[in-house]
Amino acid sequence: MKKTITVIIVIAVIIIGVMVAGPFYAIEEGEQAVIVRMGRLVDVITEAGLHVRIPFIDEVIRYPKRIMAWDGEQTSIPTKEKQYIWVDITARWRIADPKKFYESIATIDAAYSKLGEVIDSEVKTVTAENYFRESVRNSNIIMERAGAVDTFGIGEEIDPSLIQSSIQPDTSYEPIEKGRRRLAAEILDRSRRMVPEYGIELIDVVTRQIRYSDELTPSVYARMIKERNQIAQAIRSEGEGRKAALLGRMDNERMTIRSAAYNRSEAIRGAADAEASRIYADAYNRDRGFFDFWRAVESYRTTLPKFDKTLSTDMEYFRYLYSSR
């Protein structure tokens, strides 16, 4: 009896231990796992759900199923003509084959390190095999628009074509054959050939930033300053031309206005003189003696204040002042 109880207790303890160890496990959405039994991979789980394992023997190693990002560090790389540039690369990847991934790398941290080795190596190789212009430019549009005016900040009233001829095009640009995007695609193709053996799928490689080295920065800024100075000088020239045109038009309008005003004033003055002559003639015809007297008085009022002295008054002019009449 005691022996039976002991067996029952032992069985119960084993069952409880098995239950505590957890024979069931769940794989969440966005996860995948490999089952390792005594150091040997025995199964790969890629579907979400509830699964069974052997407690104390099977180990469940989970890996993300989603797309992950790899960010490289800026690296100074020489181009084909030995000009150094700083290149910053980013990439997206995922675990495509959990079995190969576990057997070759095993951990996510190791995968990031391996991606860094592969991608950085290809970035250096591709950059060193191509000229500087291939890395920093993506098309030949800068040559097609040579001498064109950047309309940013010029204003709507200025036609860029009017000042385009004043800008000296920079002929130092050389045509590109590949461009930045094709170099990134080449890096991706080369890197993809290296990573399938690790169970990794490389989705894309993107050039996040390309920065000039400290030796190249002054020359780049000097070229930008030269271009902007040409545009500024062209705009100033256009403004001076417009100023001269406006001043000329203003002078013409002023002369036209003055001429019209003079003609009108002369016409008014002529009409007034004619009217005055008519009035004078009418007054003279009505009373000639009074008209002569009035004209003489008006003349005295105008001329006498200007005389300093009068030597004789025995003149016809003073007949209304000193005559006995």
C-alpha positions, 0 to 999 in steps of 0.5 A: 500500500505504501509502495503504491502511494509512493508511485502515485506521488512520484508520477504526480510530481513528474506530471506537475514538473512537466506542466510547470516546464511548459509543453505548450508554447505560442508563436505570435504574429510576426514571429518565427522560431526554430526548435533545438533538441540537445543542440541539434535543430529539429524543426522550424516554425513559421506559422503563428499559433499554439505548438507542443515541445518536449519539456527540458529537452526542446529549446524554442529560439524565436526570431522576428518575421518582420522587415528590420532596418540596418543603419550603417555609420558614416565612412570616409571613402576615396573615389576613383580620382582619390577624392574622399567623401563621407557616405552614410548607408541604410538598408532593410532586411529580414530573416528569410530562412530561419534554419540557415540563419540559426546554423550560420549566425544564430543571433540578431546582433550577429546578423547586424554585424554580418550585414555591416561587414558585407554592405560596408565592404561593397559600398567601399568597393563600388565607391572606389571603382567610380568617379566622384561625380557618379556618387554625388549626382543622379542625372545630367540635368545640371548640364542641361540647365547650365546657365539657367536661372534658379527662380527661387527668391527672384520674384514673379515680376522678373522673367528668368529668361531676361537675365539668363544670358548674363550668367556664365555657365559652368562648363566644368561639369562632366557627364555621368554614366551611372549616377547615385541611384544606380550605384546604390542598386549595384551595392544592393546586387553585390550584397544580395549575392553574399547574404543568402547563405546566412538565411537573410534576404536583403530588401534594399540599400539606400544612400541616406547621405553623402557629405563632402570631405573637409578638403572639398567643402571650400571649393563646393561653397566657392562654386555656389557663391560664384553662381549666386553672385552671377545671378545677383549681378544679373538681377541688379543689371535687369533692375538698373535697366528697368529703372532707366526705362521707367525714368525715361518714360517718366520724363516723356510723360512729364514733358507731354503733360507740361506741353499740354498744360502750356498749350492750354494755358496759352489758349486760355491766355489768348482767349482772356486777352481777346476778351479784355481787348473786346471789353477795352474796345467796348468801354472806349467806344462808350466814353473815350475820355473816361477810358483815357483817364482810367488807362492813365490812372492805371499806368500811374499806379504801376509806374510812379512807385518806381520813380525816384525823382521827376524833373519835369511834369510838363509832359503829355503823360502827366496831363491828368495829374498837373493839367488845369483841367 
